[in-house]
Amino acid sequence: MKLINPLFVALVEREFKNRFLGGVLSPVWWLAQPLLMLGVYALVFGLFMRSAAPPKYGDSFVAFLAVGMWPWLAFVDSVTRSAPSLLQQSALITKTQLPRAYVPLAAVAITFALNWLALAAIVLLFKAFGLQVYASGIVFSLPAWIALFLAALGIGWIVSTAQILVRDIEGMLAPLFMLLGFVCGIQYGIETIPEQWRGVILANPFTHIVARMHETYLAGAGFAWIDLALIGGAALIAWLGYAFFRRVAPHVDDYL
């Protein structure tokens, strides 16, 4: 599957325009949503529940939340946007030779690229305000971002075809990801979990991706061997998702 394809480039441009040229406030709202959620989480966990970042990550709970939550929101947003993508682009799919797999890929690629840039800007802003963040994390977190991207892509290929047959898939994703997000270590340090429950949290592969985000952005960690394991596991998810997509997608034209 060639990524450098004029049809794919046109699809990416169309996806970008739909997000940011659809309304006057579209760019503002795109950035405001994660910032509002960050504010709510900081208020509930930081102020009301008196949660704190683990000492090795500095004393800013907002920074701890941001570098863990923002990539997770990128993952959730990309999969959620992938679900209805084939239905939304049905006219384009049926009238051109555009490979169907490009449609979820464009949704995931745009979402991750924009959110990586947004978090990079926020990290630099935090640093300018004197918070304990490392600009080097923008680079050293890339393997964790790639792992999250590959996992989102594989799941996106699956849900985009499933949504055509079962139109309730999209509505089920939000509550599912909300629950999963609470067992990723985004709002708390793993050390604060009781020993008998810590294994449950560590069994979640996304916990380790979030942990790498914290380590690279907040503790100045560089590349590590676990990055290869995370990318390898996520690549397997992407391969399985693509295999499912290739098998099912050609048989759903009648439902588009």
Residue pairs with C-beta under 8 A, 6 or more apart in sequence:
1 99
1 101
3 105
5 99
5 102
7 96
7 97
7 98
7 99
7 102
8 98
8 99
8 102
8 105
8 106
11 89
11 92
11 98
11 102
11 103
11 106
12 106
12 109
12 110
14 106
15 106
15 107
15 110
16 110
19 26
19 30
19 110
20 26
20 27
20 30
30 114
31 118
34 69
34 70
34 73
34 115
34 118
37 69
37 73
38 62
38 65
38 66
38 69
38 70
41 65
41 69
41 187
42 61
42 62
42 65
45 51
45 61
45 65
45 187
45 188
46 52
46 61
46 62
46 65
51 61
51 187
51 188
52 59
52 61
53 59
53 60
53 61
53 63
53 64
53 189
53 218
54 64
54 189
54 191
54 192
56 218
56 219
57 63
57 64
57 132
57 189
57 214
57 218
57 219
58 64
58 131
58 132
58 133
58 218
59 132
60 126
60 131
60 132
60 133
62 131
63 126
63 131
63 132
63 133
63 217
63 218
64 214
64 218
65 186
65 187
66 119
66 122
66 123
66 126
67 119
67 123
67 133
67 137
67 141
67 213
67 214
67 217
67 218
68 184
68 185
68 186
68 187
68 210
68 213
68 214
69 186
69 187
70 115
70 118
70 119
70 122
71 115
71 119
71 141
71 144
71 145
71 148
71 209
71 210
71 213
72 148
72 181
72 184
72 186
72 206
72 210
73 115
74 111
74 112
74 115
74 116
74 148
74 152
75 148
75 151
75 152
75 177
75 206
76 173
76 174
76 177
76 181
77 111
77 115
78 107
78 108
78 111
78 112
78 149
78 152
78 153
78 156
79 108
79 152
79 155
79 156
79 159
79 173
79 177
80 170
80 173
80 174
80 177
81 107
81 108
81 111
82 104
82 107
82 108
82 152
82 155
82 156
82 157
82 159
82 160
83 156
83 159
83 160
83 162
83 163
83 169
83 170
83 173
84 160
84 163
84 170
85 103
85 104
85 106
85 107
85 156
85 160
86 93
86 100
86 103
86 104
86 160
86 161
86 163
86 164
86 249
86 252
86 256
87 163
87 164
87 256
89 98
89 103
90 256
92 98
93 100
93 103
93 256
94 253
94 256
100 245
100 249
100 250
101 157
101 242
101 245
101 246
101 249
103 160
104 153
104 156
104 157
104 160
104 245
105 153
105 156
107 156
108 149
108 152
108 153
108 156
109 149
111 152
112 145
112 148
112 149
112 152
116 145
120 138
123 133
123 135
123 137
123 138
123 217
124 135
126 133
127 133
127 134
127 135
132 218
133 217
133 218
134 216
134 217
134 218
134 219
134 220
136 216
136 220
136 222
137 213
137 216
137 217
137 218
137 220
137 221
138 217
140 216
140 221
140 222
140 223
141 212
141 213
141 216
141 217
143 212
143 223
143 227
143 228
143 230
143 231
144 209
144 212
144 213
144 216
144 227
144 230
146 231
146 234
147 209
147 227
147 230
147 231
147 233
147 234
148 206
148 209
148 234
149 234
150 231
150 234
150 235
150 237
150 238
151 205
151 206
151 234
151 237
151 238
153 238
153 241
154 234
154 237
154 238
154 239
154 240
154 241
154 242
155 237
155 241
156 241
157 238
157 241
157 242
157 244
157 245
158 241
158 244
158 245
159 169
159 170
159 173
160 245
161 244
161 245
161 248
161 249
161 252
162 169
163 169
163 170
164 252
164 255
164 256
165 252
165 255
180 204
180 206
183 200
183 201
183 204
183 207
184 201
184 204
184 206
184 207
184 209
184 210
185 201
185 207
185 210
185 211
185 214
186 210
190 198
190 201
190 202
190 207
190 211
193 201
201 207
202 208
205 230
205 233
208 226
208 230
209 230
212 221
212 224
212 226
212 227
212 230
215 221
216 222
